[in-house]
Amino acid sequence: MELFILSKLANEVNLKIKIINAEIETCMVSDIFKF
């Protein structure tokens, strides 16, 4: 049971990291196209 909760938490953390990385990449791309 605890393993299930831990893996669920890990999945949520991974999702948040992916979303943050995508946002950073989007910001970098938009900065490049400003020139």
C-alpha distances in whole Angstrom, upper triangle without the diagonal:
4,5,5,7,9,10,11,13,14,16,17,19,20,21,23,25,26,27,29,31,32,34,35,36,38,40,41,42,44,46,47,49,50,53
4,5,5,6,9,10,11,12,14,15,16,18,20,21,23,24,26,27,28,30,32,33,35,36,38,39,41,42,43,45,47,48,51
4,5,5,6,8,10,10,12,14,15,16,18,20,21,22,24,26,27,28,30,31,33,34,36,37,39,40,42,43,45,47,49
4,5,5,6,9,10,11,12,14,15,17,19,20,21,23,24,26,27,29,30,32,33,35,36,37,39,41,42,44,45,48
4,6,5,6,9,10,11,12,14,15,17,18,20,21,23,24,26,27,29,30,32,33,35,36,38,39,41,42,44,47
4,5,5,6,9,10,11,12,14,15,16,18,20,21,22,24,26,27,28,30,32,33,35,36,37,39,41,42,45
4,5,5,6,9,10,10,12,14,15,16,18,20,21,22,24,26,27,28,30,31,33,35,36,37,39,41,43
4,5,5,6,9,10,11,13,14,15,17,19,20,21,23,25,26,27,29,30,32,33,35,36,38,39,42
4,5,5,6,9,10,11,12,14,15,17,18,20,21,23,24,26,27,29,30,32,33,35,36,38,41
4,5,5,6,9,10,11,12,14,15,16,18,20,21,22,24,26,27,28,30,32,33,35,36,39
4,5,5,6,9,10,11,12,14,15,16,18,20,21,22,24,26,27,29,30,32,33,35,37
4,5,5,6,9,10,11,12,14,15,17,18,20,21,23,24,26,27,29,30,32,33,36
4,5,5,6,9,10,11,12,14,15,16,18,20,21,23,24,26,27,29,30,32,34
4,5,5,6,9,10,10,12,14,15,16,18,20,21,22,24,26,27,29,30,33
4,5,5,6,9,10,11,12,14,15,16,18,20,21,23,24,26,27,29,32
4,5,5,6,9,10,11,12,14,15,17,18,20,21,23,24,26,27,30
4,5,5,6,9,10,10,12,14,15,16,18,20,21,23,24,26,28
4,5,5,6,9,10,10,12,14,15,16,18,20,21,23,24,27
4,5,5,6,9,10,10,12,14,15,16,18,20,21,23,26
4,5,5,6,9,10,11,12,14,15,17,19,20,21,24
4,5,5,6,9,10,11,12,14,15,17,19,20,23
4,5,5,6,9,10,10,12,14,15,17,18,21
4,5,5,6,9,10,11,12,14,15,17,20
4,5,5,6,9,10,11,12,14,16,18
4,5,5,6,9,10,11,12,14,17
4,5,5,6,9,10,11,12,15
4,5,5,6,9,10,11,14
4,6,5,6,9,10,12
4,5,5,6,9,11
4,5,5,6,9
4,5,5,8
4,6,6
4,5
4
